[in-house]
Amino acid sequence: MIDEIEVSVIILDQKERVVDFNDSASKLISGLSERVIGKPYAEVLSGYSDVITAIEKSEDSLVTVSSGDREMHYQISLTRLTNGVGDKIGTIVTMTDVTPHVVALREMEFEAATDSLTGVPNRRHALMLIAHGVLQAKEKREPFSLLVVDLD
């Protein structure tokens, strides 16, 4: 049943050892095989520091995993498993591929901040960049210069 889920799933016991995972997780996490059952998640996920950090902090987060020349983006979600009296008995770690959403968002942000004809920052984005530059100069107590050229 767990192998039919497209989302990558790793199940940890109360001592944070890997007790199960699905096929999707084994494709995502290199070295994830039956031989890691019973090992601490930090050892199993040693090459995935952002995932380890999310588990340690017990909070959902967005992580980037580099694979060769590609960047993949995953939403990490944690579900604490408890017994009838509320004691922690394990954790379900799910990793959902949100790469298409992140790429689309970046493209929209670029299009919203850039003049489509010239490729330079549009007025709103330019004003934001100027304000940021002025703020940084004030914080560092450095001079700030600005040259504006309007081409029509």
C-alpha positions in Angstrom: 0.0 0.0 0.0 2.8 2.5 0.9 4.4 1.8 -2.5 1.4 3.0 -4.4 1.8 6.5 -3.0 3.6 8.9 -5.5 4.9 11.1 -2.6 8.1 9.9 -1.1 7.4 8.5 2.4 9.9 7.4 5.1 8.6 6.1 8.4 10.6 6.5 11.6 10.1 4.7 15.0 10.1 6.4 18.4 13.9 6.3 18.4 14.0 8.0 15.0 15.3 4.9 13.1 14.0 4.0 9.7 11.4 1.3 9.8 9.8 1.6 6.3 9.9 3.6 3.1 8.2 3.5 -0.3 9.6 3.1 -3.8 9.3 6.8 -4.5 11.6 7.5 -1.5 14.1 4.9 -2.6 14.3 6.6 -6.0 14.8 10.1 -4.4 17.2 9.2 -1.7 20.4 7.4 -3.0 21.4 4.4 -0.9 17.9 3.9 0.5 17.4 0.1 0.5 16.3 -2.7 2.8 19.7 -2.6 4.5 19.0 0.8 6.1 16.0 -0.5 8.1 16.7 0.0 11.8 19.4 2.7 11.2 19.1 6.3 12.5 17.6 8.6 9.9 20.5 11.0 10.3 22.9 8.3 9.1 20.6 7.2 6.3 20.0 10.8 5.1 23.6 12.0 5.6 23.8 13.5 2.1 20.5 15.4 2.6 21.3 18.0 5.3 18.2 20.1 4.7 15.9 17.1 5.2 17.7 16.2 8.4 17.4 19.8 9.6 13.6 19.7 8.9 13.2 16.5 10.9 15.4 17.8 13.8 13.4 21.0 14.0 10.1 19.1 13.7 8.7 21.5 11.2 7.5 21.4 7.6 9.8 23.1 5.2 10.8 23.5 1.5 14.1 22.0 0.6 16.2 22.0 -2.5 18.0 18.8 -3.5 20.7 19.0 -6.2 21.0 16.1 -8.6 23.8 16.7 -11.0 23.0 19.9 -12.9 19.3 19.9 -11.8 17.7 21.3 -8.7 14.6 19.6 -7.3 12.4 21.2 -4.8 10.5 19.2 -2.2 7.9 20.1 0.5 8.9 18.1 3.6 6.0 17.4 5.9 6.2 15.6 9.2 3.4 13.7 10.9 4.0 12.7 14.5 2.5 9.3 15.4 1.3 8.8 19.0 -0.3 6.0 21.0 -3.6 6.2 22.8 -2.1 8.3 25.7 -0.2 10.7 23.5 3.3 9.3 23.7 5.3 9.6 20.5 5.7 6.3 18.8 7.1 7.5 15.4 7.1 10.0 12.6 6.0 9.9 9.0 8.2 12.0 6.8 6.7 12.9 3.4 8.6 14.5 0.6 6.4 16.0 -2.2 8.0 17.2 -5.5 7.0 20.8 -5.9 9.7 21.6 -8.5 7.2 22.7 -11.2 5.5 25.1 -8.8 8.8 26.6 -7.7 9.9 27.0 -11.3 6.6 28.6 -12.3 6.7 31.0 -9.3 10.3 32.1 -10.2 9.2 32.7 -13.8 6.2 34.8 -12.7 8.3 36.8 -10.3 10.8 37.5 -13.0 8.1 38.5 -15.5 6.4 40.7 -12.9 9.7 42.5 -12.1 11.2 42.8 -15.6 10.4 44.9 -18.6 9.6 42.3 -21.3 11.1 44.4 -24.1 14.4 45.4 -22.6 14.9 42.8 -19.9 15.8 45.5 -17.3 14.0 45.9 -14.0 10.7 47.6 -14.4 9.9 50.8 -12.4 8.4 49.1 -9.4 11.3 46.6 -9.1 13.9 49.3 -9.7 12.4 51.4 -6.9 12.5 48.4 -4.6 16.1 47.7 -5.5 17.0 51.4 -4.9 15.2 51.4 -1.5 17.1 48.2 -0.6 20.4 49.8 -1.7 19.8 52.9 0.4 18.9 50.8 3.4 22.1 48.7 3.1 24.2 51.9 2.7 22.6 53.4 5.9 23.2 50.2 7.9 26.8 49.9 6.8 27.3 53.7 7.0 28.6 53.8 3.5 27.9 56.4 0.7 25.3 55.6 -1.9 25.2 56.9 -5.4 22.5 56.5 -8.0 22.6 57.3 -11.7 19.3 57.2 -13.6 19.0 57.3 -17.3 15.6 57.4 -19.0 15.6 56.1 -22.5 12.4 56.6 -24.6 
